[in-house]
Amino acid sequence: MREKLVWGLVRLFSTLPLRAAQGIGAVLGGMTALFQNRTRRVVEINLRLCFPELGEVEHRRLVRRSLIEIGKSITEIGSLWLWDAQKILGLVKGVSGEDAFREAFDQGKGIILAGPHMGAWEMAGIYLSAHYPITILYRPLRLIGLGEKVHSVRSRKGARLAATDSRGIKSLYKTLARGEVAVILPDHNPGRGMGIFAPFFTIPTNTMVLLPRLAAKDRVPVFFIYAERLARGEGFHIHFIPGDPGISDPNVVQGCTHLNAGVESCIRRHPAQYQWGYKRFRVRPEGEAELY
């Protein structure tokens, strides 16, 4: 029943122009900022931790802007999942940094793209799959029926999808060996004992080791990517940003530190468009109190 409801809403929003869909999301997000709720609480905690220098007024303003962007990310999904792929690509109004990325890709040694939970990551995936041979590491949805539909729409332009298990990880190594692009969301919480603690906005944060280890194996270059959501439903701007070579440091702690610094650098460009509703600091070092 829940799967049908969610998919029904996705289909409903897909019938609207992007501006209208995002406008509804902005209203819903703005309303969320008006009363206490779980999402607002997580956003407030995360922003206080990561931007302690903000005054109270600035903090409240950023919380509200973040919740509005979260609302847009939900209601724009219908467009990004169900519109014709060429129509979706028409929403890309600009691309920055792709020349450097393409030059690295043309070396034929494989390349890793780190795509943080920022802006419209579904848009970034569609753009990539239309222009490059890619394999995307993803965490399967718990709603099985919905997961099958999402798998279908994400792969419709030729992207390979690799689940976060041993087979999926092996497929990433094969992707790089073929000289293709491996796309990984670098800011997933890997779970206790599955990552290491490295600074993120100076906070010790449980960080995935997979991406630095992949990069270190053959000194594979790393880039960051995100799709900036433009104002007033005007579309998106794709950003390719070279990662610090230190991500491929054989010392995995150093690699994770540089990885988190790269994610942080992306966030500081457009702080409201990061998914602050995610409990990024849920797992704490031994002996530290919970933050949420």
N, C-alpha and C positions, 0 to 999 in steps of 0.2 A: 504494500500500500504506500509506504513512504517513498519507494523508488518511483512509483507512478506519479506521485505528487510532485517530486523534484523534477522529473523529466517533463511533466506537464508545464511547470513554470518555465523551464528552459525553452520549450517550444513556444510558449506565449511571448517571452521576451524576444525571441528570434523574429517575431512578426513586426517588431518596432524598428524604426530607424535608430542607429547607434546613439544619437543625441538624446532621443526620448528615453531609451533604455537606461543610459547612464544618468539621465536626469532623475529618473525614478530612484535609482540607486543612491544618488546624492541626497535626495529627500529622506530616504530610509536611514542612511548613515547619519544625517544631521539629527534625525529624531532619536537615534540611538545615543547620541551625545547628550541628550536632555535628561536622561534618568539613569540611575544606577543599574548596571547589568554586568554579566560576566565578561563580555567582550570589551566593554568600556574599561572595566577594572584592569584587565590584562594589558590593554593599550596604555593606560595611565602608569602602571608599574614599569613596563618596558621603557617608556619614554623618560620617566624619572631616572631610571638606571643609566640610560645611554646618553641623556642630555641633561646632566645635573646642573649645568650652567644656566638653564632657562629659568626666567622668572615665572611667577605663578600665571600671569596673563599669557605669556608666550607658550607656557606649557599647555594651558587649556585650549589655546588656539590650535596648537599642533595636534592635540588629542582629537579635536573636532574635525580637522582637515583629514586626519588619518582615518577616522570612522567614515567620513564621506567617501574616501577613496576605496575603502573596503566595500562599501555599498555598491559603488560602481563596478568593482571587480566581480561582484555576484551577478548583477543584472546584465552585464555585457556578455556573459558567457553564452547566452543564446545565439548572439550574432557570431561569436568566434567558433562555436561548435557546429552550427547548422547552416550558416550562409555558404553559398558557393565559394570555393577557395579563391577564385580570381577576384570576386567581390571583396573578400576579406583583405587580400593583398592590396587592393585599392585604398584601404584605410591607412596604409603606410605613407606618411607625408614627408618623411626624411630618414636618412640613414647616416650615422656618423661612425667613423673608424673602420669601415669595412675594407678599405684598401689594404690596411696593415694585416687584417685578418686573412684576406684572400691571398696575400703574398705568403703568409705563413702556411696556409692550406696548400698552396701550389708546390710547396717543398716536398709533398707526398709522404711525410713522415707521421701523419696523423696529428690531430689537434684536439684539445679538450676545451669545451665551452662550459663555464660555470654560470648558471642562470639562477640568481637569487630569487626569492619570493618577493618580487618587486615589480610594480607596474602591471602590465598585462603579459604574464609569462606565456599564456596560451598563444598570444599574438606572436611572440618571439619564436615559439616552436613552429608555427605555421610558416613564418617567413623563412626560417632555416630549412625546413623540409622542402620548400619550393626551390631552393637554390643550391643545396648541398646534400651529400649522402650522410645521413645522421642516424645515430642510435641514441635514444633518450632513456636514461635510467629513471624509473618511476616507481612510486609506491602504490600498489593496487588498492582501489577503493574497497571499503568494507561492504558497501551495497553491491552485491555481485551483479545483479541485473543491470544496474547503472554503470558498473565498471566495464561491462562488455560494450555498451554503447560509447562510452568515453574512449575506450581503446580503438574503436572503429573510426571515430571522427579524428582522433589525433594521428592516426596512421594513414589517413586518406590521401595525403600528398607524398607518400612513400617513406615516411619515417619508420624506422624500426623501433619498437618499444621493448625495453628490457626490465623485467621486474627486479626488485631489490632482493635478490637471492643469489646463491652461488652460480646458477646458470646465467643470470643476468650480468653478473660481474665478469664472467668468462667472456660473454659476448662483447663487453666493452674492450677487453684486451684484443679480441679479434678485430673489432672496428678500427682500433688504432693501428694494428698490424696491416690493415688494408689501406692505410693512409686516409681514413675517413674521420668524421667528427663525432666525438663522444660528448653528449650533453648531460650534465649532472647538476642537480640542485644542491648547492654547497652548504645550505643553511638548515637542512633537516637535522633534527635532534636524533642522533643514531641510537640512543638508548644507553642505559648504564652499562659500562663495561665494553661497549662497542666503539667508543671513540676515545679521544684524549682531551684534556682541558687545555685550552689555549685562549689568549685574551681576545675578546671581542668588545669594542668600546671599553677597554681596560678590565672587563669582567671575565673571570675564568669561565669559559663556556665549553660544554661538551661538543666536540667538533669531529666531523667525519675524517677518517684517515685514508679512505679509499682514493679520493681525488689526488692528494699529494703523492701517494704511492704509485698511482698510475702515471703521474707526470714524471716521477723520479726514475721509473723503470728504464725509459729510453730518452729521458730529458725532453719529453713532449711539451711543446709550448701550450700555455694556458691563456685563454681570453675570458673576459666576463661579457655577458650580454643581458640586456633588459629592454623592454618596450615601454618607453615613457608614455603615459596616458596624457594626451593633449587636452587643453581646456575646451569646454563647450561642445564636447562630442565631435571634435574636428578630426580625430583619428589618433595615430600613434607615431612615435619617432623611435627607431631602433638604434641602440647604442652598442658598439663593439669596443671593448676597452682591454688593452694588453695587460695580462697579469704579471706580477713581479716574478722574475726568474727564480726567486727564493722559494716559490711554491714547490718546485721540484727538488728542493734540498733533500739529500738522503736522510738527514735528521728530521724525522716526521714531526717532531714538535715545532721545529722551525718552519717546516712546510705548512703546517696548520696555522701557525701564527701569521704567515704571509697570506694565506688563503682568507682568513678572517679579516685581515687588513684590506684586502681587495673588496670584499663584500661591504665592509664599512665605508670604503671610498665611494662605492656606488650609491649607498644609502644617503650619504651626506650631500650628494648632488640633488636628490629629490626626496627629502626625508619623509614627507607625508605619504609617499607611494609605496613604502615598504609595508609588509604585512605584520604590523605590530600586534595584531590580535593573536599571533602564534606564541605559545609559551616556550620561547627560545631558551630560557634559562631554567627550565623545569628540573633538569638533573643537576645537582650541585655536588661539589667536591665533598668527600667524606668529612662529616662533622659540621658542615655549613647548614644553616637553617634554610627551609624552603622559602622561595620568593613569592609564590602565588598562593 
